[in-house]
Amino acid sequence: MGDEERRTDSGIEIKPVYTPADLEGWDPEAQLGQPGQAPYTRGIYPSMYRGRLWTMRQYAGFGTAEDTNERFKFLLGAGQTGLSCAFDLPTQMGLDSDHARAEGEVGKVGVAIDSLADMRLLLAGLPLDKVTTSMTINATAAILLLFYELVANEQGVAPDALGGTIQNDILKEYVARGTYIYPPRSSMRLITDTFAYCAERLPNWNSISISGYHIREAGSTAVQKIAFTLADGIAYVEAALAAGLGVDAFAPRLSFFWNAHNNLFEEVAKYRAARRMWAKIMTERFGAKDERSKLLRFHTQTGGSTLTAQQPENNIVRVTLQALAAVLGGTQSLHTNGFDEALGLPTTNAAKIALRTQQVIGYESGVPDTVDPLAGSYFVEQLTDEVERAAWDYLDRIDKLGGAVEAIEARFMQGEIEMAAYEFAKAVDDGEKIVVGVNRFTDEAAEPAEVFPIDPAQQQAQIDRTRRVRAERDQPAVDAALADVAAAARGTQNLLVPMREALGRMATLGEVSDVLREVFGVYQPS
């Protein structure tokens, strides 16, 4: 039983025991250094959680803006330290709630935001100068950021007092998720315009969260996730440089978004390796001088695809292990999934348990008391090196294809992910990979679980509000502002400036997106 071959989820062989011989020739100064110093393997800050715990940022977003605002206030009252907002599918796709394609999707997997009126309700009574907000939005990220800035301005909060993150990572949408609108190169222009806009107006806002989360959720291995995400990061830096931005002007506000899965030690090794790789990329490839440009700052979410509808309470244990891996790996902020999310949106009770999971780790476990507590482990250091080596191999292959955009257009990343997902599913089906409650230790009769309720009347209420906005606004002013957006899209002006003017005049998200569709076209995958 103990002699069979064991491998991580990425296929890295695990030996029965590790000894000093496994680190022969290993240089702790070069491979580890000190926390807060290059190569940042041990963390990006000298004291890490001894100085301050990670931001506990539970994901929320459903129904109308009022509903989500209520959940935000509940979570802040329960001790959450940052906001994180999900948007419904029409909002992600640049469609207003009364669009024919939005039927049945309004408020389902996130909150519906059509206009500035909705954003005012979403953020009502929230201390925007004291709380940071993360928004999971990509194709329409610039629009949601501008809505946020406009509401903050109405509340008297200065732009340089705003802190938060927009995901704004369109490349992984073509690879793994699918909520893209425009062709890749037009989308990259929107992103680099957002970099420039934030550098000038919103200096404390993270203008992108380069996301490996969805790559892993689509079925990649941990190694593939690191390699493909860092490749996307390289592409964003190259695009910003080509647009005339200085690397140290925007790179300090780049951030990353990872997930945590169940293989505890591989997950820890993955975070440590990724930090080391990004520091090397920014230093050697792009010549960054500002140390902040070399820091891989990241948010972590526990793995949604690991949650099971069978025996959902088991997910509390999975989420705890995953959160522990993220903390041991040095995350800057963390979202823990509700145990019932394989069944629907998290109920209030599940959301509270998820937050309490973080709080127990933070205040009771002792894990945050020392920086990088697994450093020097023969196993962890050898595994970190192996993960890094395998990820560099993938990056070399992507470079040979011409970079991330070309690799995406050639479907290289998609093909690798599809194969990894197939192999994992087959291993579960064959019983080689055990999933407790699914293919081992199953229950014959499962008790029904509480499921988050969706009110069908919410869609009509949202539609009515959007139509009222259109009826009550100054339509000629909106038309003129939208014409300016179209002119900017055809030219070289930073798009966010006329977009902000149009949105402030009560143009809707769908209307601005339609103008860009008309100029840029719509992406159709081959």
C-alpha positions as CSV (number, residue, x, y, z in Angstrom):
1,M,0.0,0.0,0.0
2,G,2.8,2.5,0.9
3,D,5.0,1.6,-2.1
4,E,2.9,2.7,-5.0
5,E,3.8,5.8,-6.9
6,R,2.3,9.1,-5.6
7,R,2.1,12.3,-7.7
8,T,0.8,15.8,-7.1
9,D,-2.2,17.1,-9.1
10,S,0.4,18.4,-11.7
11,G,2.0,15.0,-12.0
12,I,5.1,15.7,-10.0
13,E,6.3,12.5,-8.4
14,I,6.3,12.5,-4.5
15,K,9.0,10.4,-2.8
16,P,8.2,8.4,0.3
17,V,10.6,10.5,2.4
18,Y,12.9,13.6,1.8
19,T,16.3,14.1,3.2
20,P,19.1,16.7,3.0
21,A,20.3,14.9,-0.2
22,D,17.2,16.2,-2.0
23,L,18.6,19.7,-1.6
24,E,22.2,19.0,-2.4
25,G,23.7,22.1,-4.0
26,W,20.6,24.1,-3.0
27,D,21.5,27.7,-2.1
28,P,19.1,29.2,0.6
29,E,20.3,32.7,0.0
30,A,19.6,32.5,-3.8
31,Q,16.4,30.4,-3.5
32,L,14.9,31.9,-0.4
33,G,16.5,35.1,0.8
34,Q,14.7,36.9,3.5
35,P,11.0,37.8,3.7
36,G,10.3,41.1,1.9
37,Q,13.5,40.8,-0.1
38,A,14.4,39.3,-3.5
39,P,13.6,36.7,-4.7
40,Y,10.5,37.0,-2.5
41,T,10.0,33.3,-2.1
42,R,9.3,33.8,1.5
43,G,6.8,36.6,1.1
44,I,6.6,40.2,-0.2
45,Y,6.7,41.9,3.2
46,P,9.3,41.4,6.0
47,S,6.8,40.7,8.8
48,M,3.9,39.3,6.7
49,Y,1.0,38.5,9.0
50,R,2.8,39.5,12.2
51,G,2.4,43.0,11.0
52,R,-1.2,42.6,9.6
53,L,-3.4,39.7,8.7
54,W,-4.5,39.2,5.1
55,T,-7.6,41.0,4.0
56,M,-10.6,38.8,4.6
57,R,-12.7,39.6,1.5
58,Q,-15.8,37.4,1.1
59,Y,-17.4,37.4,-2.4
60,A,-20.9,38.8,-2.6
61,G,-23.3,39.8,-5.4
62,F,-26.8,38.7,-6.3
63,G,-30.1,40.1,-7.4
64,T,-30.5,43.9,-7.2
65,A,-28.0,46.5,-6.0
66,E,-30.0,46.9,-2.8
67,D,-29.8,43.1,-2.1
68,T,-26.0,43.1,-2.5
69,N,-25.6,46.3,-0.4
70,E,-27.4,44.5,2.4
71,R,-25.1,41.5,2.2
72,F,-22.0,43.8,2.1
73,K,-23.1,45.4,5.4
74,F,-23.9,42.0,7.0
75,L,-20.3,40.8,6.1
76,L,-18.6,44.0,7.3
77,G,-20.6,43.7,10.6
78,A,-19.4,40.1,10.9
79,G,-15.7,41.2,10.7
80,Q,-14.9,41.1,7.0
81,T,-12.2,43.6,6.2
82,G,-12.7,44.1,2.4
83,L,-15.5,44.0,-0.1
84,S,-15.6,41.7,-3.2
85,C,-18.4,42.0,-5.7
86,A,-19.7,39.5,-8.3
87,F,-21.7,40.8,-11.3
88,D,-24.4,39.0,-13.2
89,L,-23.8,37.6,-16.7
90,P,-25.5,40.4,-18.6
91,T,-23.3,43.0,-16.8
92,Q,-20.2,40.9,-17.6
93,M,-21.3,40.7,-21.3
94,G,-22.1,44.4,-21.7
95,L,-25.9,43.9,-21.9
96,D,-28.5,46.0,-20.0
97,S,-31.1,44.0,-18.0
98,D,-33.8,44.7,-20.5
99,H,-31.8,43.2,-23.4
100,A,-33.5,40.1,-24.9
101,R,-30.3,38.0,-24.2
102,A,-30.5,39.0,-20.5
103,E,-33.8,37.2,-20.0
104,G,-33.6,34.8,-17.1
105,E,-30.0,35.8,-16.2
106,V,-30.6,39.1,-14.4
107,G,-29.2,39.0,-10.8
108,K,-28.5,35.2,-11.0
109,V,-24.8,34.8,-10.6
110,G,-24.1,38.3,-9.3
111,V,-25.5,41.8,-9.0
112,A,-27.1,43.6,-12.0
113,I,-25.5,47.0,-12.7
114,D,-26.9,48.9,-15.7
115,S,-26.3,52.5,-14.8
116,L,-24.9,55.0,-12.3
117,A,-28.2,54.7,-10.5
118,D,-27.5,51.1,-9.7
119,M,-24.0,51.8,-8.5
120,R,-25.3,54.4,-6.2
121,L,-27.5,51.9,-4.5
122,L,-24.8,49.2,-4.4
123,L,-22.4,51.5,-2.5
124,A,-24.9,53.4,-0.4
125,G,-23.6,53.9,3.2
126,L,-20.3,52.2,2.6
127,P,-17.1,53.9,3.7
128,L,-15.3,54.0,0.3
129,D,-12.3,55.9,1.8
130,K,-11.8,53.1,4.4
131,V,-12.7,49.8,2.7
132,T,-11.1,48.3,-0.4
133,T,-13.3,46.8,-3.0
134,S,-12.5,44.0,-5.5
135,M,-14.7,43.7,-8.5
136,T,-14.7,40.5,-10.6
137,I,-15.4,42.0,-14.0
138,N,-13.4,41.8,-17.2
139,A,-14.8,42.9,-20.6
140,T,-16.7,45.7,-19.0
141,A,-14.2,46.4,-16.2
142,A,-13.4,50.0,-17.3
143,I,-17.1,50.8,-17.1
144,L,-17.6,49.4,-13.6
145,L,-14.5,51.2,-12.4
146,L,-15.8,54.5,-13.7
147,F,-19.2,53.9,-12.1
148,Y,-17.3,53.4,-8.8
149,E,-15.2,56.5,-9.2
150,L,-18.3,58.6,-10.1
151,V,-20.2,57.4,-7.0
152,A,-17.1,58.0,-4.7
153,N,-16.9,61.5,-6.2
154,E,-20.6,62.1,-5.3
155,Q,-19.8,61.0,-1.8
156,G,-16.9,63.4,-1.5
157,V,-14.2,60.8,-1.6
158,A,-11.1,61.8,-3.5
159,P,-9.8,59.6,-6.3
160,D,-6.5,59.0,-4.6
161,A,-8.3,57.8,-1.5
162,L,-9.9,54.9,-3.4
163,G,-8.4,51.5,-3.0
164,G,-9.4,48.2,-4.6
165,T,-9.0,46.0,-7.7
166,I,-10.8,45.3,-10.9
167,Q,-10.1,41.9,-12.4
168,N,-9.8,43.3,-15.9
169,D,-8.0,40.2,-17.2
170,I,-9.4,39.5,-20.6
171,L,-6.8,37.1,-21.9
172,K,-7.9,34.3,-19.5
173,E,-11.5,34.8,-20.7
174,Y,-10.4,33.6,-24.2
175,V,-8.5,30.7,-22.6
176,A,-10.9,29.5,-19.9
177,R,-14.1,31.4,-19.2
178,G,-15.8,33.0,-22.1
179,T,-17.1,36.4,-21.0
180,Y,-15.3,38.3,-23.7
181,I,-16.9,40.9,-26.0
182,Y,-14.3,42.4,-28.4
183,P,-11.4,40.8,-30.3
184,P,-8.2,40.3,-28.2
185,R,-6.2,43.2,-29.5
186,S,-9.0,45.7,-29.0
187,S,-9.6,44.4,-25.6
188,M,-5.9,44.8,-24.8
189,R,-6.2,48.5,-25.8
190,L,-9.0,48.9,-23.2
191,I,-6.8,47.4,-20.6
192,T,-3.7,49.5,-21.3
193,D,-6.0,52.6,-21.4
194,T,-7.2,51.5,-17.9
195,F,-3.5,51.2,-16.7
196,A,-2.8,54.7,-17.9
197,Y,-6.0,56.1,-16.4
198,C,-5.4,54.6,-13.0
199,A,-1.7,55.7,-13.0
200,E,-2.9,59.3,-13.5
201,R,-6.2,59.4,-11.5
202,L,-6.5,56.4,-9.2
203,P,-2.9,55.8,-7.9
204,N,-4.0,53.4,-5.2
205,W,-6.2,51.2,-7.3
206,N,-5.0,47.9,-8.7
207,S,-5.8,48.2,-12.4
208,I,-5.7,44.5,-13.1
209,S,-5.9,41.2,-11.2
210,I,-4.2,38.7,-13.5
211,S,-6.2,35.6,-12.9
212,G,-5.2,32.0,-12.7
213,Y,-8.3,31.2,-10.8
214,H,-10.5,30.5,-13.9
215,I,-7.7,28.7,-15.7
216,R,-7.5,26.2,-12.8
217,E,-11.3,26.0,-12.5
218,A,-11.4,25.1,-16.2
219,G,-9.3,22.0,-15.4
220,S,-5.7,23.0,-15.6
221,T,-3.0,21.7,-13.2
222,A,-1.3,23.9,-10.7
223,V,1.8,24.2,-12.9
224,Q,-0.2,25.1,-16.0
225,K,-2.1,27.7,-14.0
226,I,1.1,29.5,-12.9
227,A,2.7,29.3,-16.4
228,F,-0.4,30.5,-18.3
229,T,-1.2,33.3,-15.8
230,L,2.4,34.6,-15.8
231,A,2.4,34.4,-19.6
232,D,-0.7,36.6,-19.6
233,G,1.0,39.0,-17.2
234,I,4.0,39.2,-19.5
235,A,1.6,40.1,-22.4
236,Y,0.0,42.9,-20.4
237,V,3.3,44.4,-19.5
238,E,4.4,44.2,-23.1
239,A,1.2,45.9,-24.3
240,A,1.6,48.7,-21.7
241,L,5.2,49.3,-22.8
242,A,4.1,49.3,-26.4
243,A,1.5,51.9,-25.5
244,G,4.3,54.2,-24.2
245,L,3.9,53.6,-20.4
246,G,7.0,53.3,-18.3
247,V,7.2,49.9,-16.5
248,D,7.6,51.4,-13.1
249,A,4.6,53.7,-13.7
250,F,2.1,50.9,-13.8
251,A,3.7,47.6,-12.7
252,P,3.4,48.4,-8.9
253,R,-0.4,48.2,-9.3
254,L,-0.5,44.9,-11.0
255,S,-1.9,42.1,-8.9
256,F,-2.7,38.5,-9.3
257,F,-5.7,36.2,-8.5
258,W,-5.0,32.5,-7.6
259,N,-7.2,29.8,-6.2
260,A,-6.4,27.2,-3.7
261,H,-7.1,23.5,-4.2
262,N,-6.8,20.4,-2.0
263,N,-3.2,19.2,-2.5
264,L,-1.9,21.3,0.4
265,F,1.8,21.2,-0.2
266,E,1.7,21.6,-4.0
267,E,-0.5,24.7,-3.4
268,V,2.0,26.2,-1.0
269,A,4.8,25.4,-3.3
270,K,2.9,27.0,-6.2
271,Y,2.5,30.4,-4.5
272,R,6.2,30.5,-3.4
273,A,7.4,29.5,-6.9
274,A,5.1,32.1,-8.6
275,R,6.5,34.9,-6.5
276,R,10.0,34.0,-7.3
277,M,9.3,33.7,-11.0
278,W,7.5,37.1,-11.3
279,A,10.4,38.9,-9.5
280,K,12.8,37.3,-12.1
281,I,10.5,38.2,-15.0
282,M,10.1,41.8,-14.0
283,T,13.8,42.3,-13.1
284,E,15.5,40.4,-16.0
285,R,13.0,40.6,-18.8
286,F,11.5,44.1,-18.2
287,G,14.3,45.9,-16.3
288,A,12.0,47.1,-13.5
289,K,13.9,49.3,-11.0
290,D,11.1,49.9,-8.5
291,E,11.0,47.0,-6.0
292,R,7.2,47.3,-5.9
293,S,7.1,46.4,-9.6
294,K,8.7,43.0,-8.8
295,L,6.2,42.0,-6.1
296,L,3.6,39.4,-6.9
297,R,0.8,40.6,-4.8
298,F,-2.2,38.2,-4.9
299,H,-5.7,37.5,-3.8
300,T,-6.8,33.9,-3.3
301,Q,-10.1,32.2,-3.5
302,T,-10.7,28.6,-2.5
303,G,-11.5,26.3,-5.3
304,G,-15.1,26.4,-6.5
305,S,-14.6,23.4,-8.8
306,T,-13.6,21.2,-5.8
307,L,-16.9,21.7,-4.0
308,T,-19.3,18.8,-4.2
309,A,-23.1,18.8,-4.2
310,Q,-23.0,15.4,-2.4
311,Q,-22.4,15.7,1.3
312,P,-22.0,19.5,1.1
313,E,-20.8,19.9,4.7
314,N,-17.6,18.1,3.6
315,N,-16.8,21.3,1.7
316,I,-16.2,23.1,5.0
317,V,-13.2,20.8,5.5
318,R,-12.0,21.3,1.9
319,V,-12.3,25.1,2.2
320,T,-10.4,25.1,5.5
321,L,-7.5,23.1,4.0
322,Q,-7.4,25.4,0.9
323,A,-7.5,28.5,3.1
324,L,-4.7,27.2,5.2
325,A,-2.6,26.5,2.0
326,A,-3.2,30.1,0.9
327,V,-2.1,31.5,4.2
328,L,1.0,29.2,4.4
329,G,1.7,30.4,0.9
330,G,1.6,34.1,1.8
331,T,-1.6,35.5,0.2
332,Q,-2.5,39.2,0.7
333,S,-6.2,38.6,0.7
334,L,-8.5,35.6,0.8
335,H,-12.1,34.6,0.0
336,T,-13.4,31.3,1.4
337,N,-16.3,29.7,-0.5
338,G,-19.6,28.8,1.2
339,F,-20.1,25.1,1.7
340,D,-23.3,25.2,-0.3
341,E,-21.9,26.8,-3.5
342,A,-22.1,23.6,-5.5
343,L,-25.9,24.0,-5.1
344,G,-26.3,27.7,-5.6
345,L,-25.3,31.1,-4.3
346,P,-24.1,31.0,-0.7
347,T,-26.8,31.4,1.9
348,T,-26.2,33.8,4.8
349,N,-25.3,31.0,7.1
350,A,-22.8,29.5,4.7
351,A,-21.2,32.9,4.1
352,K,-20.7,33.4,7.8
353,I,-19.2,30.0,8.3
354,A,-16.8,30.7,5.5
355,L,-15.7,34.0,7.1
356,R,-15.4,32.4,10.5
357,T,-13.0,29.8,8.9
358,Q,-10.6,32.6,8.0
359,Q,-11.0,34.1,11.4
360,V,-10.2,30.8,13.2
361,I,-7.0,30.4,11.0
362,G,-6.1,34.0,11.6
363,Y,-6.6,34.3,15.4
364,E,-6.5,30.7,16.7
365,S,-4.2,28.5,14.6
366,G,-0.8,30.2,15.3
367,V,0.0,29.9,11.6
368,P,0.4,33.7,11.1
369,D,2.9,33.9,14.0
370,T,6.0,33.4,11.9
371,V,6.8,34.2,8.3
372,D,6.8,31.3,5.8
373,P,6.8,28.6,8.5
374,L,7.4,25.7,5.9
375,A,10.7,27.3,4.7
376,G,13.6,24.8,4.8
377,S,11.4,21.7,4.6
378,Y,13.2,19.3,2.4
379,F,9.9,18.4,0.8
380,V,8.5,21.9,0.3
381,E,11.7,23.4,-1.0
382,Q,12.2,20.5,-3.5
383,L,8.6,20.7,-4.6
384,T,8.8,24.5,-5.0
385,D,11.8,24.1,-7.3
386,E,10.0,21.3,-9.3
387,V,6.9,23.4,-9.7
388,E,9.0,26.4,-10.9
389,R,11.0,24.3,-13.3
390,A,7.9,22.8,-14.9
391,A,6.3,26.3,-15.2
392,W,9.4,27.7,-16.9
393,D,9.2,24.9,-19.4
394,Y,5.6,26.0,-20.3
395,L,6.7,29.7,-20.5
396,D,9.5,28.7,-22.9
397,R,6.9,26.9,-25.2
398,I,4.6,30.0,-25.1
399,D,7.5,32.3,-26.0
400,K,8.3,30.1,-29.0
401,L,4.7,30.6,-30.2
402,G,5.1,34.3,-30.0
403,G,3.6,35.0,-26.5
404,A,0.3,34.6,-24.7
405,V,-1.9,36.3,-27.3
406,E,-0.5,34.1,-30.1
407,A,-0.7,31.0,-27.9
408,I,-4.3,31.7,-27.2
409,E,-5.1,32.3,-30.9
410,A,-3.4,29.0,-31.7
411,R,-5.5,27.3,-28.9
412,F,-2.3,26.0,-27.2
413,M,-3.4,26.9,-23.7
414,Q,-6.9,25.8,-24.3
415,G,-5.8,22.4,-25.6
416,E,-3.5,21.8,-22.6
417,I,-6.2,22.7,-20.2
418,E,-8.8,20.4,-21.9
419,M,-6.4,17.5,-21.7
420,A,-5.6,18.0,-18.0
421,A,-9.3,18.3,-17.3
422,Y,-10.1,15.1,-19.1
423,E,-7.3,13.2,-17.3
424,F,-8.6,14.4,-13.9
425,A,-12.2,13.5,-14.7
426,K,-11.1,10.0,-15.9
427,A,-9.1,9.4,-12.8
428,V,-12.2,10.3,-10.7
429,D,-14.4,8.0,-12.8
430,D,-11.9,5.2,-12.6
431,G,-11.6,5.6,-8.8
432,E,-7.9,6.4,-9.0
433,K,-8.6,9.9,-7.6
434,I,-10.8,9.7,-4.5
435,V,-13.4,12.4,-3.9
436,V,-15.0,11.8,-0.5
437,G,-18.7,11.5,-0.8
438,V,-18.6,11.2,-4.6
439,N,-16.8,8.0,-5.5
440,R,-15.9,6.8,-2.0
441,F,-17.7,7.0,1.4
442,T,-21.0,7.8,-0.3
443,D,-24.4,8.1,1.4
444,E,-27.4,6.3,0.0
445,A,-30.0,8.8,1.2
446,A,-28.9,12.5,1.3
447,E,-30.9,15.1,3.2
448,P,-32.0,18.1,1.2
449,A,-29.9,21.2,1.7
450,E,-31.0,24.8,2.0
451,V,-30.6,26.6,-1.3
452,F,-30.3,30.3,-1.8
453,P,-33.6,31.7,-3.1
454,I,-33.9,33.6,-6.3
455,D,-36.9,36.0,-6.6
456,P,-38.1,36.2,-10.2
457,A,-39.7,39.6,-9.5
458,Q,-36.2,41.1,-9.2
459,Q,-35.6,41.0,-12.9
460,Q,-38.7,43.1,-13.7
461,A,-37.8,45.6,-10.9
462,Q,-34.3,46.0,-12.4
463,I,-35.7,46.4,-15.9
464,D,-38.1,49.1,-14.7
465,R,-35.3,51.1,-13.0
466,T,-33.2,51.0,-16.1
467,R,-36.0,52.2,-18.3
468,R,-36.8,55.0,-15.8
469,V,-33.1,56.1,-16.1
470,R,-33.4,56.3,-19.9
471,A,-36.7,58.2,-19.7
472,E,-35.5,60.8,-17.2
473,R,-32.1,61.7,-18.5
474,D,-31.0,64.4,-21.0
475,Q,-31.0,62.3,-24.1
476,P,-29.2,64.8,-26.5
477,A,-26.3,65.1,-23.9
478,V,-26.1,61.3,-23.7
479,D,-26.1,61.0,-27.5
480,A,-23.3,63.5,-27.8
481,A,-21.2,61.8,-25.1
482,L,-21.6,58.4,-26.8
483,A,-20.5,59.9,-30.1
484,D,-17.3,61.1,-28.3
485,V,-16.7,57.5,-27.1
486,A,-17.0,56.3,-30.7
487,A,-14.6,58.9,-31.9
488,A,-12.1,58.0,-29.2
489,A,-12.4,54.3,-30.1
490,R,-11.7,55.1,-33.8
491,G,-8.7,57.3,-32.7
492,T,-6.0,57.1,-30.0
493,Q,-7.5,59.1,-27.1
494,N,-7.7,57.3,-23.8
495,L,-11.1,55.7,-23.9
496,L,-11.9,56.0,-20.2
497,V,-12.1,59.8,-20.4
498,P,-15.1,60.1,-22.8
499,M,-16.6,56.9,-21.2
500,R,-16.6,58.6,-17.8
501,E,-18.4,61.6,-19.3
502,A,-21.1,59.4,-20.9
503,L,-21.7,57.3,-17.8
504,G,-21.9,60.4,-15.7
505,R,-24.6,61.7,-18.0
506,M,-26.5,58.4,-17.3
507,A,-25.6,56.4,-20.4
508,T,-26.0,52.7,-19.6
509,L,-23.4,50.0,-19.5
510,G,-25.1,48.4,-22.5
511,E,-25.1,51.6,-24.5
512,V,-21.4,52.2,-24.0
513,S,-20.6,48.6,-24.8
514,D,-22.7,48.8,-28.0
515,V,-20.7,51.8,-29.2
516,L,-17.4,49.8,-28.7
517,R,-19.0,46.8,-30.4
518,E,-19.8,48.9,-33.4
519,V,-16.2,50.1,-33.7
520,F,-14.2,47.1,-32.5
521,G,-16.5,44.3,-33.6
522,V,-17.3,41.1,-31.6
523,Y,-14.9,38.2,-31.1
524,Q,-15.9,34.9,-32.6
525,P,-13.6,32.0,-31.6
526,S,-12.4,29.8,-34.5
